[in-house]
Amino acid sequence: RLLCFIGFIFLVVSSEASRIHVERRRFSSKPLS
């Protein structure tokens, strides 16, 4: 049960990290000035 919980946490963290990475990449692609 604990392993399943850890797996769920890892899945959520990985999805959040990927979403933040996409947002950051889209923001960096925009001209700063």
PQR file with spaces between the fields and no chain letter, atoms N, CA, C, O and H, PARSE charges and radii, in Angstrom:
ATOM       1  N    ARG     1       0.841   -1.205    0.000 -0.4000 1.5000
ATOM       2  CA   ARG     1       0.000    0.000    0.000 -0.0000 2.0000
ATOM       3  C    ARG     1       0.879    1.260    0.000  0.5500 1.7000
ATOM       4  O    ARG     1       0.585    2.236   -0.691 -0.5500 1.4000
ATOM       5  N    LEU     2       1.953    1.220    0.781 -0.4000 1.5000
ATOM       6  CA   LEU     2       2.855    2.372    0.835 -0.0000 2.0000
ATOM       7  C    LEU     2       3.533    2.588   -0.511  0.5500 1.7000
ATOM       8  O    LEU     2       3.714    3.720   -0.958 -0.5500 1.4000
ATOM       9  H    LEU     2       2.192    0.427    1.342  0.4000 1.0000
ATOM      10  N    LEU     3       3.905    1.471   -1.150 -0.4000 1.5000
ATOM      11  CA   LEU     3       4.568    1.588   -2.454 -0.0000 2.0000
ATOM      12  C    LEU     3       3.615    2.207   -3.478  0.5500 1.7000
ATOM      13  O    LEU     3       4.033    3.006   -4.316 -0.5500 1.4000
ATOM      14  H    LEU     3       3.757    0.551   -0.787  0.4000 1.0000
ATOM      15  N    CYS     4       2.343    1.837   -3.409 -0.4000 1.5000
ATOM      16  CA   CYS     4       1.349    2.392   -4.342 -0.0000 2.0000
ATOM      17  C    CYS     4       1.197    3.894   -4.103  0.5500 1.7000
ATOM      18  O    CYS     4       1.076    4.673   -5.049 -0.5500 1.4000
ATOM      19  H    CYS     4       2.004    1.188   -2.728  0.4000 1.0000
ATOM      20  N    PHE     5       1.205    4.287   -2.834 -0.4000 1.5000
ATOM      21  CA   PHE     5       1.084    5.702   -2.490 -0.0000 2.0000
ATOM      22  C    PHE     5       2.282    6.481   -3.016  0.5500 1.7000
ATOM      23  O    PHE     5       2.128    7.577   -3.554 -0.5500 1.4000
ATOM      24  H    PHE     5       1.303    3.654   -2.066  0.4000 1.0000
ATOM      25  N    ILE     6       3.487    5.909   -2.860 -0.4000 1.5000
ATOM      26  CA   ILE     6       4.702    6.560   -3.358 -0.0000 2.0000
ATOM      27  C    ILE     6       4.636    6.684   -4.876  0.5500 1.7000
ATOM      28  O    ILE     6       5.036    7.704   -5.438 -0.5500 1.4000
ATOM      29  H    ILE     6       3.612    5.018   -2.423  0.4000 1.0000
ATOM      30  N    GLY     7       4.134    5.653   -5.532 -0.4000 1.5000
ATOM      31  CA   GLY     7       4.020    5.686   -6.994 -0.0000 2.0000
ATOM      32  C    GLY     7       3.066    6.789   -7.437  0.5500 1.7000
ATOM      33  O    GLY     7       3.312    7.471   -8.432 -0.5500 1.4000
ATOM      34  H    GLY     7       3.809    4.825   -5.076  0.4000 1.0000
ATOM      35  N    PHE     8       1.970    6.961   -6.688 -0.4000 1.5000
ATOM      36  CA   PHE     8       1.003    8.008   -7.018 -0.0000 2.0000
ATOM      37  C    PHE     8       1.631    9.391   -6.849  0.5500 1.7000
ATOM      38  O    PHE     8       1.435   10.279   -7.679 -0.5500 1.4000
ATOM      39  H    PHE     8       1.770    6.408   -5.880  0.4000 1.0000
ATOM      40  N    ILE     9       2.387    9.562   -5.766 -0.4000 1.5000
ATOM      41  CA   ILE     9       3.061   10.841   -5.519 -0.0000 2.0000
ATOM      42  C    ILE     9       4.053   11.129   -6.635  0.5500 1.7000
ATOM      43  O    ILE     9       4.142   12.260   -7.115 -0.5500 1.4000
ATOM      44  H    ILE     9       2.547    8.841   -5.092  0.4000 1.0000
ATOM      45  N    PHE    10       4.804   10.104   -7.052 -0.4000 1.5000
ATOM      46  CA   PHE    10       5.798   10.282   -8.113 -0.0000 2.0000
ATOM      47  C    PHE    10       5.113   10.681   -9.419  0.5500 1.7000
ATOM      48  O    PHE    10       5.619   11.522  -10.162 -0.5500 1.4000
ATOM      49  H    PHE    10       4.732    9.186   -6.662  0.4000 1.0000
ATOM      50  N    LEU    11       3.962   10.073   -9.691 -0.4000 1.5000
ATOM      51  CA   LEU    11       3.235   10.383  -10.930 -0.0000 2.0000
ATOM      52  C    LEU    11       2.767   11.841  -10.923  0.5500 1.7000
ATOM      53  O    LEU    11       2.890   12.540  -11.929 -0.5500 1.4000
ATOM      54  H    LEU    11       3.551    9.390   -9.088  0.4000 1.0000
ATOM      55  N    VAL    12       2.235   12.290   -9.796 -0.4000 1.5000
ATOM      56  CA   VAL    12       1.757   13.674   -9.691 -0.0000 2.0000
ATOM      57  C    VAL    12       2.923   14.650   -9.828  0.5500 1.7000
ATOM      58  O    VAL    12       2.823   15.652  -10.537 -0.5500 1.4000
ATOM      59  H    VAL    12       2.135   11.722   -8.980  0.4000 1.0000
ATOM      60  N    VAL    13       4.023   14.352   -9.148 -0.4000 1.5000
ATOM      61  CA   VAL    13       5.190   15.241   -9.197 -0.0000 2.0000
ATOM      62  C    VAL    13       5.746   15.317  -10.612  0.5500 1.7000
ATOM      63  O    VAL    13       6.106   16.396  -11.084 -0.5500 1.4000
ATOM      64  H    VAL    13       4.104   13.538   -8.573  0.4000 1.0000
ATOM      65  N    SER    14       5.818   14.171  -11.293 -0.4000 1.5000
ATOM      66  CA   SER    14       6.369   14.158  -12.655 -0.0000 2.0000
ATOM      67  C    SER    14       5.462   14.937  -13.604  0.5500 1.7000
ATOM      68  O    SER    14       5.953   15.658  -14.473 -0.5500 1.4000
ATOM      69  H    SER    14       5.526   13.295  -10.910  0.4000 1.0000
ATOM      70  N    SER    15       4.147   14.802  -13.447 -0.4000 1.5000
ATOM      71  CA   SER    15       3.215   15.523  -14.321 -0.0000 2.0000
ATOM      72  C    SER    15       3.311   17.024  -14.067  0.5500 1.7000
ATOM      73  O    SER    15       3.289   17.818  -15.007 -0.5500 1.4000
ATOM      74  H    SER    15       3.748   14.216  -12.741  0.4000 1.0000
ATOM      75  N    GLU    16       3.416   17.411  -12.801 -0.4000 1.5000
ATOM      76  CA   GLU    16       3.541   18.828  -12.469 -0.0000 2.0000
ATOM      77  C    GLU    16       4.844   19.390  -13.018  0.5500 1.7000
ATOM      78  O    GLU    16       4.869   20.500  -13.551 -0.5500 1.4000
ATOM      79  H    GLU    16       3.434   16.766  -12.037  0.4000 1.0000
ATOM      80  N    ALA    17       5.932   18.624  -12.888 -0.4000 1.5000
ATOM      81  CA   ALA    17       7.235   19.086  -13.374 -0.0000 2.0000
ATOM      82  C    ALA    17       7.214   19.264  -14.884  0.5500 1.7000
ATOM      83  O    ALA    17       7.760   20.235  -15.408 -0.5500 1.4000
ATOM      84  H    ALA    17       5.912   17.723  -12.455  0.4000 1.0000
ATOM      85  N    SER    18       6.577   18.320  -15.587 -0.4000 1.5000
ATOM      86  CA   SER    18       6.535   18.414  -17.051 -0.0000 2.0000
ATOM      87  C    SER    18       5.690   19.614  -17.472  0.5500 1.7000
ATOM      88  O    SER    18       6.026   20.302  -18.436 -0.5500 1.4000
ATOM      89  H    SER    18       6.134   17.531  -15.161  0.4000 1.0000
ATOM      90  N    ARG    19       4.595   19.868  -16.752 -0.4000 1.5000
ATOM      91  CA   ARG    19       3.735   20.996  -17.100 -0.0000 2.0000
ATOM      92  C    ARG    19       4.469   22.315  -16.868  0.5500 1.7000
ATOM      93  O    ARG    19       4.374   23.236  -17.679 -0.5500 1.4000
ATOM      94  H    ARG    19       4.322   19.310  -15.969  0.4000 1.0000
ATOM      95  N    ILE    20       5.204   22.401  -15.752 -0.4000 1.5000
ATOM      96  CA   ILE    20       5.967   23.618  -15.455 -0.0000 2.0000
ATOM      97  C    ILE    20       7.064   23.809  -16.492  0.5500 1.7000
ATOM      98  O    ILE    20       7.356   24.938  -16.886 -0.5500 1.4000
ATOM      99  H    ILE    20       5.282   21.653  -15.093  0.4000 1.0000
ATOM     100  N    HIS    21       7.676   22.709  -16.939 -0.4000 1.5000
ATOM     101  CA   HIS    21       8.740   22.799  -17.937 -0.0000 2.0000
ATOM     102  C    HIS    21       8.185   23.345  -19.246  0.5500 1.7000
ATOM     103  O    HIS    21       8.821   24.180  -19.889 -0.5500 1.4000
ATOM     104  H    HIS    21       7.438   21.791  -16.619  0.4000 1.0000
ATOM     105  N    VAL    22       7.007   22.881  -19.643 -0.4000 1.5000
ATOM     106  CA   VAL    22       6.390   23.349  -20.892 -0.0000 2.0000
ATOM     107  C    VAL    22       6.051   24.833  -20.777  0.5500 1.7000
ATOM     108  O    VAL    22       6.290   25.603  -21.707 -0.5500 1.4000
ATOM     109  H    VAL    22       6.490   22.203  -19.120  0.4000 1.0000
ATOM     110  N    GLU    23       5.493   25.230  -19.633 -0.4000 1.5000
ATOM     111  CA   GLU    23       5.141   26.638  -19.441 -0.0000 2.0000
ATOM     112  C    GLU    23       6.388   27.510  -19.486  0.5500 1.7000
ATOM     113  O    GLU    23       6.378   28.581  -20.093 -0.5500 1.4000
ATOM     114  H    GLU    23       5.300   24.604  -18.877  0.4000 1.0000
ATOM     115  N    ARG    24       7.470   27.051  -18.840 -0.4000 1.5000
ATOM     116  CA   ARG    24       8.713   27.822  -18.808 -0.0000 2.0000
ATOM     117  C    ARG    24       9.300   27.923  -20.210  0.5500 1.7000
ATOM     118  O    ARG    24       9.808   28.976  -20.594 -0.5500 1.4000
ATOM     119  H    ARG    24       7.478   26.181  -18.347  0.4000 1.0000
ATOM     120  N    ARG    25       9.233   26.831  -20.981 -0.4000 1.5000
ATOM     121  CA   ARG    25       9.787   26.841  -22.335 -0.0000 2.0000
ATOM     122  C    ARG    25       8.986   27.809  -23.211  0.5500 1.7000
ATOM     123  O    ARG    25       9.561   28.539  -24.018 -0.5500 1.4000
ATOM     124  H    ARG    25       8.819   25.975  -20.669  0.4000 1.0000
ATOM     125  N    ARG    26       7.664   27.813  -23.051 -0.4000 1.5000
ATOM     126  CA   ARG    26       6.820   28.707  -23.837 -0.0000 2.0000
ATOM     127  C    ARG    26       7.113   30.162  -23.466  0.5500 1.7000
ATOM     128  O    ARG    26       7.105   31.044  -24.326 -0.5500 1.4000
ATOM     129  H    ARG    26       7.196   27.219  -22.396  0.4000 1.0000
ATOM     130  N    PHE    27       7.373   30.405  -22.172 -0.4000 1.5000
ATOM     131  CA   PHE    27       7.658   31.756  -21.700 -0.0000 2.0000
ATOM     132  C    PHE    27       9.026   32.222  -22.204  0.5500 1.7000
ATOM     133  O    PHE    27       9.191   33.384  -22.575 -0.5500 1.4000
ATOM     134  H    PHE    27       7.380   29.689  -21.474  0.4000 1.0000
ATOM     135  N    SER    28      10.001   31.315  -22.217 -0.4000 1.5000
ATOM     136  CA   SER    28      11.351   31.678  -22.656 -0.0000 2.0000
ATOM     137  C    SER    28      11.379   31.892  -24.165  0.5500 1.7000
ATOM     138  O    SER    28      12.201   32.660  -24.665 -0.5500 1.4000
ATOM     139  H    SER    28       9.867   30.371  -21.916  0.4000 1.0000
ATOM     140  N    SER    29      10.482   31.215  -24.901 -0.4000 1.5000
ATOM     141  CA   SER    29      10.462   31.362  -26.355 -0.0000 2.0000
ATOM     142  C    SER    29       9.967   32.756  -26.741  0.5500 1.7000
ATOM     143  O    SER    29      10.248   33.251  -27.832 -0.5500 1.4000
ATOM     144  H    SER    29       9.815   30.592  -24.495  0.4000 1.0000
ATOM     145  N    LYS    30       9.218   33.384  -25.816 -0.4000 1.5000
ATOM     146  CA   LYS    30       8.727   34.734  -26.082 -0.0000 2.0000
ATOM     147  C    LYS    30       9.875   35.733  -25.944  0.5500 1.7000
ATOM     148  O    LYS    30      10.703   35.569  -25.049 -0.5500 1.4000
ATOM     149  H    LYS    30       8.990   32.982  -24.929  0.4000 1.0000
ATOM     150  N    PRO    31       9.959   36.753  -26.785 -0.5600 1.5000
ATOM     151  CA   PRO    31      11.024   37.759  -26.675  0.2800 2.0000
ATOM     152  C    PRO    31      10.923   38.501  -25.351  0.5500 1.7000
ATOM     153  O    PRO    31       9.836   38.917  -24.949 -0.5500 1.4000
ATOM     154  N    LEU    32      12.040   38.666  -24.680 -0.4000 1.5000
ATOM     155  CA   LEU    32      12.040   39.279  -23.363 -0.0000 2.0000
ATOM     156  C    LEU    32      11.742   40.774  -23.471  0.5500 1.7000
ATOM     157  O    LEU    32      10.944   41.296  -22.693 -0.5500 1.4000
ATOM     158  H    LEU    32      12.923   38.328  -25.006  0.4000 1.0000
ATOM     159  N    SER    33      12.363   41.468  -24.414 -0.4000 1.5000
ATOM     160  CA   SER    33      12.177   42.920  -24.527 -0.0000 2.0000
ATOM     161  C    SER    33      10.985   43.246  -25.418  0.5500 1.7000
ATOM     162  O    SER    33      10.675   44.418  -25.630 -0.5500 1.4000
ATOM     163  H    SER    33      13.011   41.044  -25.046  0.4000 1.0000
